[in-house]
Amino acid sequence: MSFDGVIIEKLPKVYSKDLVEVIFKLPYTKRQNLIDIDLGTPKTVGNYLSALEEEGFLKSVRVGKEKLYLNQKLMNILEN
């Protein structure tokens, strides 16, 4: 099953094509990236990112004042 197919299955209310494109554009994303493409308010996109992290799709790390969400699967692909 594809990565977006798994997201659709586990988080149907969170999934959107635009969201998957953002999290695969770079090996990390942040709230502002999702806000910039009008996926929702800061609270909504925060909920999306938290849900993706809870399901193991992303891993958050704090860098200074900002929280980045790492796409571990994409990072593994890029490292190999």
MARMI-415102 format. One record per atom (N, C-alpha, C, O): x, y, z; atom name; residue in one letter; residue number from 1. Coordinates in Angstrom, 3 decimals. Example, Ala and Ser with C-alpha at 12.3 -4.5 7.8 and 13.67 -1.06 7.14 Angstrom:
# MARMI-415102
+----------+----------+----------+-------+-------+------+
:        x :        y :        z : vomar : nutor : dose :
+----------+----------+----------+-------+-------+------+
:   13.190 :   -5.690 :    7.800 :     N :     A :    1 :
:   12.300 :   -4.500 :    7.800 :    CA :     A :    1 :
:   13.200 :   -3.300 :    7.800 :     C :     A :    1 :
:   14.236 :   -3.319 :    8.465 :     O :     A :    1 :
:   12.850 :   -2.250 :    7.080 :     N :     S :    2 :
:   13.670 :   -1.060 :    7.140 :    CA :     S :    2 :
:   12.900 :    0.030 :    7.870 :     C :     S :    2 :
:   13.409 :    1.138 :    8.039 :     O :     S :    2 :
+----------+----------+----------+-------+-------+------+
This chain:
# MARMI-415102
+----------+----------+----------+-------+-------+------+
:        x :        y :        z : vomar : nutor : dose :
+----------+----------+----------+-------+-------+------+
:    0.851 :   -1.180 :    0.000 :     N :     M :    1 :
:    0.000 :    0.000 :    0.000 :    CA :     M :    1 :
:    0.897 :    1.243 :    0.000 :     C :     M :    1 :
:    1.939 :    1.265 :    0.655 :     O :     M :    1 :
:    0.489 :    2.253 :   -0.725 :     N :     S :    2 :
:    1.255 :    3.496 :   -0.807 :    CA :     S :    2 :
:    1.163 :    4.273 :    0.506 :     C :     S :    2 :
:    0.278 :    4.039 :    1.328 :     O :     S :    2 :
:    2.103 :    5.202 :    0.675 :     N :     F :    3 :
:    2.142 :    6.027 :    1.886 :    CA :     F :    3 :
:    0.837 :    6.788 :    2.055 :     C :     F :    3 :
:    0.264 :    6.804 :    3.145 :     O :     F :    3 :
:    0.355 :    7.427 :    0.972 :     N :     D :    4 :
:   -0.893 :    8.187 :    1.112 :    CA :     D :    4 :
:   -2.090 :    7.255 :    1.336 :     C :     D :    4 :
:   -3.057 :    7.639 :    1.995 :     O :     D :    4 :
:   -2.029 :    6.045 :    0.797 :     N :     G :    5 :
:   -3.091 :    5.077 :    1.044 :    CA :     G :    5 :
:   -3.182 :    4.697 :    2.513 :     C :     G :    5 :
:   -4.274 :    4.514 :    3.052 :     O :     G :    5 :
:   -2.023 :    4.580 :    3.156 :     N :     V :    6 :
:   -1.994 :    4.261 :    4.577 :    CA :     V :    6 :
:   -2.560 :    5.427 :    5.390 :     C :     V :    6 :
:   -3.294 :    5.216 :    6.355 :     O :     V :    6 :
:   -2.217 :    6.655 :    4.998 :     N :     I :    7 :
:   -2.765 :    7.827 :    5.695 :    CA :     I :    7 :
:   -4.281 :    7.878 :    5.535 :     C :     I :    7 :
:   -5.002 :    8.142 :    6.498 :     O :     I :    7 :
:   -4.761 :    7.628 :    4.325 :     N :     I :    8 :
:   -6.212 :    7.620 :    4.086 :    CA :     I :    8 :
:   -6.885 :    6.598 :    5.000 :     C :     I :    8 :
:   -7.933 :    6.866 :    5.587 :     O :     I :    8 :
:   -6.262 :    5.421 :    5.109 :     N :     E :    9 :
:   -6.852 :    4.350 :    5.915 :    CA :     E :    9 :
:   -6.849 :    4.698 :    7.408 :     C :     E :    9 :
:   -7.853 :    4.507 :    8.095 :     O :     E :    9 :
:   -5.725 :    5.207 :    7.902 :     N :     K :   10 :
:   -5.603 :    5.461 :    9.341 :    CA :     K :   10 :
:   -6.155 :    6.809 :    9.770 :     C :     K :   10 :
:   -6.665 :    6.944 :   10.882 :     O :     K :   10 :
:   -6.060 :    7.811 :    8.897 :     N :     L :   11 :
:   -6.480 :    9.171 :    9.259 :    CA :     L :   11 :
:   -7.310 :    9.801 :    8.132 :     C :     L :   11 :
:   -6.879 :   10.788 :    7.536 :     O :     L :   11 :
:   -8.473 :    9.254 :    7.836 :     N :     P :   12 :
:   -9.252 :    9.780 :    6.710 :    CA :     P :   12 :
:   -9.662 :   11.241 :    6.863 :     C :     P :   12 :
:   -9.833 :   11.936 :    5.862 :     O :     P :   12 :
:   -9.823 :   11.717 :    8.087 :     N :     K :   13 :
:  -10.231 :   13.113 :    8.284 :    CA :     K :   13 :
:   -9.065 :   14.073 :    8.119 :     C :     K :   13 :
:   -9.272 :   15.270 :    7.917 :     O :     K :   13 :
:   -7.853 :   13.567 :    8.203 :     N :     V :   14 :
:   -6.654 :   14.391 :    8.080 :    CA :     V :   14 :
:   -6.158 :   14.421 :    6.640 :     C :     V :   14 :
:   -5.629 :   15.438 :    6.190 :     O :     V :   14 :
:   -6.323 :   13.324 :    5.915 :     N :     Y :   15 :
:   -5.742 :   13.178 :    4.578 :    CA :     Y :   15 :
:   -6.236 :   14.234 :    3.592 :     C :     Y :   15 :
:   -7.424 :   14.549 :    3.522 :     O :     Y :   15 :
:   -5.294 :   14.757 :    2.847 :     N :     S :   16 :
:   -5.596 :   15.503 :    1.627 :    CA :     S :   16 :
:   -4.379 :   15.368 :    0.719 :     C :     S :   16 :
:   -3.256 :   15.198 :    1.194 :     O :     S :   16 :
:   -4.606 :   15.445 :   -0.564 :     N :     K :   17 :
:   -3.512 :   15.344 :   -1.529 :    CA :     K :   17 :
:   -2.479 :   16.438 :   -1.265 :     C :     K :   17 :
:   -1.275 :   16.186 :   -1.329 :     O :     K :   17 :
:   -2.945 :   17.643 :   -0.971 :     N :     D :   18 :
:   -2.034 :   18.755 :   -0.705 :    CA :     D :   18 :
:   -1.171 :   18.485 :    0.524 :     C :     D :   18 :
:    0.015 :   18.812 :    0.528 :     O :     D :   18 :
:   -1.744 :   17.903 :    1.550 :     N :     L :   19 :
:   -0.991 :   17.596 :    2.762 :    CA :     L :   19 :
:    0.128 :   16.601 :    2.454 :     C :     L :   19 :
:    1.268 :   16.803 :    2.872 :     O :     L :   19 :
:   -0.186 :   15.544 :    1.735 :     N :     V :   20 :
:    0.821 :   14.534 :    1.400 :    CA :     V :   20 :
:    1.920 :   15.151 :    0.537 :     C :     V :   20 :
:    3.095 :   14.833 :    0.719 :     O :     V :   20 :
:    1.557 :   16.024 :   -0.393 :     N :     E :   21 :
:    2.569 :   16.679 :   -1.225 :    CA :     E :   21 :
:    3.520 :   17.519 :   -0.380 :     C :     E :   21 :
:    4.724 :   17.537 :   -0.637 :     O :     E :   21 :
:    2.993 :   18.210 :    0.619 :     N :     V :   22 :
:    3.841 :   19.046 :    1.476 :    CA :     V :   22 :
:    4.791 :   18.182 :    2.296 :     C :     V :   22 :
:    5.972 :   18.511 :    2.410 :     O :     V :   22 :
:    4.305 :   17.091 :    2.865 :     N :     I :   23 :
:    5.187 :   16.302 :    3.719 :    CA :     I :   23 :
:    6.192 :   15.477 :    2.924 :     C :     I :   23 :
:    7.114 :   14.903 :    3.505 :     O :     I :   23 :
:    6.029 :   15.409 :    1.601 :     N :     F :   24 :
:    7.021 :   14.737 :    0.762 :    CA :     F :   24 :
:    7.846 :   15.703 :   -0.083 :     C :     F :   24 :
:    8.706 :   15.269 :   -0.850 :     O :     F :   24 :
:    7.599 :   16.990 :    0.043 :     N :     K :   25 :
:    8.384 :   17.981 :   -0.692 :    CA :     K :   25 :
:    9.796 :   18.071 :   -0.116 :     C :     K :   25 :
:   10.773 :   18.137 :   -0.861 :     O :     K :   25 :
:    9.895 :   18.072 :    1.193 :     N :     L :   26 :
:   11.155 :   18.099 :    1.931 :    CA :     L :   26 :
:   11.085 :   17.020 :    3.001 :     C :     L :   26 :
:    9.994 :   16.544 :    3.313 :     O :     L :   26 :
:   12.216 :   16.621 :    3.569 :     N :     P :   27 :
:   12.159 :   15.600 :    4.617 :    CA :     P :   27 :
:   11.601 :   16.126 :    5.944 :     C :     P :   27 :
:   11.514 :   15.382 :    6.921 :     O :     P :   27 :
:   11.228 :   17.396 :    5.974 :     N :     Y :   28 :
:   10.618 :   17.968 :    7.179 :    CA :     Y :   28 :
:    9.567 :   18.982 :    6.752 :     C :     Y :   28 :
:    9.575 :   19.463 :    5.619 :     O :     Y :   28 :
:    8.676 :   19.295 :    7.660 :     N :     T :   29 :
:    7.702 :   20.358 :    7.429 :    CA :     T :   29 :
:    7.444 :   21.057 :    8.757 :     C :     T :   29 :
:    7.886 :   20.601 :    9.812 :     O :     T :   29 :
:    6.739 :   22.144 :    8.688 :     N :     K :   30 :
:    6.355 :   22.886 :    9.885 :    CA :     K :   30 :
:    4.957 :   23.428 :    9.685 :     C :     K :   30 :
:    4.440 :   23.440 :    8.568 :     O :     K :   30 :
:    4.352 :   23.874 :   10.759 :     N :     R :   31 :
:    2.972 :   24.374 :   10.686 :    CA :     R :   31 :
:    2.796 :   25.417 :    9.592 :     C :     R :   31 :
:    1.833 :   25.374 :    8.828 :     O :     R :   31 :
:    3.721 :   26.338 :    9.526 :     N :     Q :   32 :
:    3.568 :   27.447 :    8.583 :    CA :     Q :   32 :
:    3.475 :   26.968 :    7.140 :     C :     Q :   32 :
:    2.779 :   27.582 :    6.331 :     O :     Q :   32 :
:    4.173 :   25.867 :    6.801 :     N :     N :   33 :
:    4.088 :   25.327 :    5.440 :    CA :     N :   33 :
:    2.645 :   24.950 :    5.101 :     C :     N :   33 :
:    2.185 :   25.180 :    3.983 :     O :     N :   33 :
:    1.939 :   24.373 :    6.065 :     N :     L :   34 :
:    0.554 :   23.962 :    5.827 :    CA :     L :   34 :
:   -0.388 :   25.160 :    5.822 :     C :     L :   34 :
:   -1.353 :   25.198 :    5.058 :     O :     L :   34 :
:   -0.108 :   26.124 :    6.667 :     N :     I :   35 :
:   -0.922 :   27.341 :    6.702 :    CA :     I :   35 :
:   -0.773 :   28.100 :    5.387 :     C :     I :   35 :
:   -1.748 :   28.630 :    4.853 :     O :     I :   35 :
:    0.459 :   28.149 :    4.868 :     N :     D :   36 :
:    0.730 :   28.878 :    3.625 :    CA :     D :   36 :
:   -0.026 :   28.342 :    2.426 :     C :     D :   36 :
:   -0.311 :   29.088 :    1.490 :     O :     D :   36 :
:   -0.358 :   27.051 :    2.440 :     N :     I :   37 :
:   -1.128 :   26.497 :    1.314 :    CA :     I :   37 :
:   -2.609 :   26.350 :    1.663 :     C :     I :   37 :
:   -3.343 :   25.609 :    1.010 :     O :     I :   37 :
:   -3.034 :   27.068 :    2.704 :     N :     D :   38 :
:   -4.441 :   27.144 :    3.106 :    CA :     D :   38 :
:   -5.062 :   25.807 :    3.501 :     C :     D :   38 :
:   -6.208 :   25.520 :    3.158 :     O :     D :   38 :
:   -4.291 :   24.988 :    4.229 :     N :     L :   39 :
:   -4.868 :   23.734 :    4.723 :    CA :     L :   39 :
:   -5.644 :   23.923 :    6.018 :     C :     L :   39 :
:   -6.278 :   22.984 :    6.499 :     O :     L :   39 :
:   -5.602 :   25.111 :    6.582 :     N :     G :   40 :
:   -6.380 :   25.364 :    7.784 :    CA :     G :   40 :
:   -5.741 :   26.416 :    8.669 :     C :     G :   40 :
:   -4.723 :   27.021 :    8.332 :     O :     G :   40 :
:   -6.373 :   26.610 :    9.804 :     N :     T :   41 :
:   -5.889 :   27.565 :   10.790 :    CA :     T :   41 :
:   -4.672 :   26.959 :   11.497 :     C :     T :   41 :
:   -4.411 :   25.765 :   11.351 :     O :     T :   41 :
:   -3.928 :   27.762 :   12.257 :     N :     P :   42 :
:   -2.803 :   27.196 :   13.012 :    CA :     P :   42 :
:   -3.224 :   26.026 :   13.911 :     C :     P :   42 :
:   -2.502 :   25.035 :   14.018 :     O :     P :   42 :
:   -4.373 :   26.140 :   14.544 :     N :     K :   43 :
:   -4.855 :   25.047 :   15.405 :    CA :     K :   43 :
:   -5.166 :   23.792 :   14.587 :     C :     K :   43 :
:   -4.801 :   22.685 :   14.982 :     O :     K :   43 :
:   -5.835 :   23.964 :   13.459 :     N :     T :   44 :
:   -6.202 :   22.820 :   12.614 :    CA :     T :   44 :
:   -4.966 :   22.106 :   12.094 :     C :     T :   44 :
:   -4.865 :   20.883 :   12.201 :     O :     T :   44 :
:   -4.023 :   22.858 :   11.532 :     N :     V :   45 :
:   -2.831 :   22.200 :   10.982 :    CA :     V :   45 :
:   -1.988 :   21.586 :   12.101 :     C :     V :   45 :
:   -1.332 :   20.565 :   11.896 :     O :     V :   45 :
:   -2.006 :   22.202 :   13.274 :     N :     G :   46 :
:   -1.333 :   21.600 :   14.422 :    CA :     G :   46 :
:   -1.943 :   20.259 :   14.781 :     C :     G :   46 :
:   -1.230 :   19.312 :   15.112 :     O :     G :   46 :
:   -3.265 :   20.182 :   14.714 :     N :     N :   47 :
:   -3.958 :   18.911 :   14.976 :    CA :     N :   47 :
:   -3.602 :   17.868 :   13.922 :     C :     N :   47 :
:   -3.396 :   16.699 :   14.251 :     O :     N :   47 :
:   -3.528 :   18.284 :   12.654 :     N :     Y :   48 :
:   -3.140 :   17.363 :   11.579 :    CA :     Y :   48 :
:   -1.750 :   16.801 :   11.841 :     C :     Y :   48 :
:   -1.537 :   15.590 :   11.770 :     O :     Y :   48 :
:   -0.803 :   17.690 :   12.144 :     N :     L :   49 :
:    0.579 :   17.254 :   12.368 :    CA :     L :   49 :
:    0.681 :   16.354 :   13.595 :     C :     L :   49 :
:    1.425 :   15.373 :   13.586 :     O :     L :   49 :
:   -0.055 :   16.682 :   14.637 :     N :     S :   50 :
:   -0.054 :   15.840 :   15.844 :    CA :     S :   50 :
:   -0.616 :   14.452 :   15.549 :     C :     S :   50 :
:   -0.079 :   13.448 :   16.016 :     O :     S :   50 :
:   -1.690 :   14.399 :   14.780 :     N :     A :   51 :
:   -2.292 :   13.108 :   14.420 :    CA :     A :   51 :
:   -1.320 :   12.283 :   13.581 :     C :     A :   51 :
:   -1.186 :   11.077 :   13.790 :     O :     A :   51 :
:   -0.649 :   12.925 :   12.640 :     N :     L :   52 :
:    0.336 :   12.220 :   11.818 :    CA :     L :   52 :
:    1.498 :   11.713 :   12.665 :     C :     L :   52 :
:    2.039 :   10.636 :   12.413 :     O :     L :   52 :
:    1.872 :   12.489 :   13.661 :     N :     E :   53 :
:    2.948 :   12.058 :   14.552 :    CA :     E :   53 :
:    2.480 :   10.883 :   15.426 :     C :     E :   53 :
:    3.224 :    9.919 :   15.606 :     O :     E :   53 :
:    1.284 :   10.953 :   15.958 :     N :     E :   54 :
:    0.758 :    9.875 :   16.796 :    CA :     E :   54 :
:    0.696 :    8.551 :   16.047 :     C :     E :   54 :
:    0.902 :    7.488 :   16.634 :     O :     E :   54 :
:    0.413 :    8.618 :   14.752 :     N :     E :   55 :
:    0.337 :    7.398 :   13.933 :    CA :     E :   55 :
:    1.702 :    6.965 :   13.399 :     C :     E :   55 :
:    1.803 :    5.951 :   12.709 :     O :     E :   55 :
:    2.745 :    7.722 :   13.712 :     N :     G :   56 :
:    4.094 :    7.327 :   13.312 :    CA :     G :   56 :
:    4.537 :    7.786 :   11.939 :     C :     G :   56 :
:    5.591 :    7.364 :   11.462 :     O :     G :   56 :
:    3.757 :    8.644 :   11.288 :     N :     F :   57 :
:    4.144 :    9.132 :    9.964 :    CA :     F :   57 :
:    5.216 :   10.219 :   10.053 :     C :     F :   57 :
:    6.075 :   10.326 :    9.178 :     O :     F :   57 :
:    5.161 :   11.014 :   11.103 :     N :     L :   58 :
:    6.105 :   12.105 :   11.314 :    CA :     L :   58 :
:    6.659 :   12.021 :   12.727 :     C :     L :   58 :
:    6.076 :   11.384 :   13.604 :     O :     L :   58 :
:    7.806 :   12.682 :   12.932 :     N :     K :   59 :
:    8.405 :   12.768 :   14.261 :    CA :     K :   59 :
:    8.763 :   14.228 :   14.492 :     C :     K :   59 :
:    9.455 :   14.837 :   13.676 :     O :     K :   59 :
:    8.299 :   14.787 :   15.593 :     N :     S :   60 :
:    8.569 :   16.201 :   15.851 :    CA :     S :   60 :
:    9.876 :   16.378 :   16.615 :     C :     S :   60 :
:   10.239 :   15.572 :   17.471 :     O :     S :   60 :
:   10.569 :   17.460 :   16.274 :     N :     V :   61 :
:   11.775 :   17.873 :   16.983 :    CA :     V :   61 :
:   11.730 :   19.382 :   17.127 :     C :     V :   61 :
:   11.298 :   20.097 :   16.222 :     O :     V :   61 :
:   12.179 :   19.851 :   18.270 :     N :     R :   62 :
:   12.207 :   21.293 :   18.502 :    CA :     R :   62 :
:   13.567 :   21.814 :   18.061 :     C :     R :   62 :
:   14.609 :   21.302 :   18.469 :     O :     R :   62 :
:   13.534 :   22.848 :   17.216 :     N :     V :   63 :
:   14.744 :   23.514 :   16.746 :    CA :     V :   63 :
:   14.567 :   24.989 :   17.090 :     C :     V :   63 :
:   13.838 :   25.716 :   16.416 :     O :     V :   63 :
:   15.244 :   25.414 :   18.145 :     N :     G :   64 :
:   15.045 :   26.775 :   18.627 :    CA :     G :   64 :
:   13.625 :   26.927 :   19.133 :     C :     G :   64 :
:   13.160 :   26.148 :   19.965 :     O :     G :   64 :
:   12.941 :   27.942 :   18.622 :     N :     K :   65 :
:   11.545 :   28.186 :   19.029 :    CA :     K :   65 :
:   10.546 :   27.434 :   18.165 :     C :     K :   65 :
:    9.346 :   27.433 :   18.441 :     O :     K :   65 :
:   11.045 :   26.801 :   17.129 :     N :     E :   66 :
:   10.162 :   26.176 :   16.153 :    CA :     E :   66 :
:   10.140 :   24.657 :   16.289 :     C :     E :   66 :
:   11.135 :   24.040 :   16.671 :     O :     E :   66 :
:    9.003 :   24.073 :   15.974 :     N :     K :   67 :
:    8.870 :   22.620 :   15.964 :    CA :     K :   67 :
:    8.834 :   22.165 :   14.519 :     C :     K :   67 :
:    8.005 :   22.623 :   13.734 :     O :     K :   67 :
:    9.742 :   21.258 :   14.171 :     N :     L :   68 :
:    9.769 :   20.673 :   12.832 :    CA :     L :   68 :
:    9.225 :   19.258 :   12.922 :     C :     L :   68 :
:    9.386 :   18.580 :   13.938 :     O :     L :   68 :
:    8.589 :   18.825 :   11.864 :     N :     Y :   69 :
:    8.042 :   17.480 :   11.782 :    CA :     Y :   69 :
:    8.799 :   16.737 :   10.697 :     C :     Y :   69 :
:    8.700 :   17.071 :    9.516 :     O :     Y :   69 :
:    9.557 :   15.725 :   11.106 :     N :     L :   70 :
:   10.405 :   14.976 :   10.194 :    CA :     L :   70 :
:    9.657 :   13.800 :    9.596 :     C :     L :   70 :
:    8.945 :   13.072 :   10.287 :     O :     L :   70 :
:    9.834 :   13.635 :    8.305 :     N :     N :   71 :
:    9.281 :   12.490 :    7.597 :    CA :     N :   71 :
:   10.397 :   11.449 :    7.536 :     C :     N :   71 :
:   11.218 :   11.470 :    6.619 :     O :     N :   71 :
:   10.427 :   10.543 :    8.507 :     N :     Q :   72 :
:   11.500 :    9.563 :    8.634 :    CA :     Q :   72 :
:   11.617 :    8.663 :    7.405 :     C :     Q :   72 :
:   12.728 :    8.336 :    6.985 :     O :     Q :   72 :
:   10.499 :    8.262 :    6.830 :     N :     K :   73 :
:   10.559 :    7.381 :    5.655 :    CA :     K :   73 :
:   11.231 :    8.092 :    4.485 :     C :     K :   73 :
:   12.047 :    7.495 :    3.783 :     O :     K :   73 :
:   10.897 :    9.350 :    4.274 :     N :     L :   74 :
:   11.529 :   10.101 :    3.202 :    CA :     L :   74 :
:   13.021 :   10.309 :    3.498 :     C :     L :   74 :
:   13.848 :   10.214 :    2.591 :     O :     L :   74 :
:   13.361 :   10.584 :    4.733 :     N :     M :   75 :
:   14.762 :   10.747 :    5.096 :    CA :     M :   75 :
:   15.550 :    9.467 :    4.844 :     C :     M :   75 :
:   16.689 :    9.519 :    4.381 :     O :     M :   75 :
:   14.951 :    8.329 :    5.145 :     N :     N :   76 :
:   15.623 :    7.043 :    4.889 :    CA :     N :   76 :
:   15.854 :    6.826 :    3.409 :     C :     N :   76 :
:   16.911 :    6.337 :    3.011 :     O :     N :   76 :
:   14.885 :    7.182 :    2.596 :     N :     I :   77 :
:   15.027 :    7.033 :    1.147 :    CA :     I :   77 :
:   16.147 :    7.935 :    0.639 :     C :     I :   77 :
:   16.959 :    7.504 :   -0.179 :     O :     I :   77 :
:   16.201 :    9.162 :    1.105 :     N :     L :   78 :
:   17.213 :   10.099 :    0.660 :    CA :     L :   78 :
:   18.614 :    9.706 :    1.122 :     C :     L :   78 :
:   19.591 :    9.993 :    0.429 :     O :     L :   78 :
:   18.728 :    9.062 :    2.267 :     N :     E :   79 :
:   20.030 :    8.641 :    2.782 :    CA :     E :   79 :
:   20.610 :    7.478 :    2.001 :     C :     E :   79 :
:   21.832 :    7.342 :    1.934 :     O :     E :   79 :
:   19.774 :    6.630 :    1.407 :     N :     N :   80 :
:   20.247 :    5.445 :    0.681 :    CA :     N :   80 :
:   20.531 :    5.719 :   -0.758 :     C :     N :   80 :
:   20.935 :    4.817 :   -1.491 :     O :     N :   80 :
+----------+----------+----------+-------+-------+------+
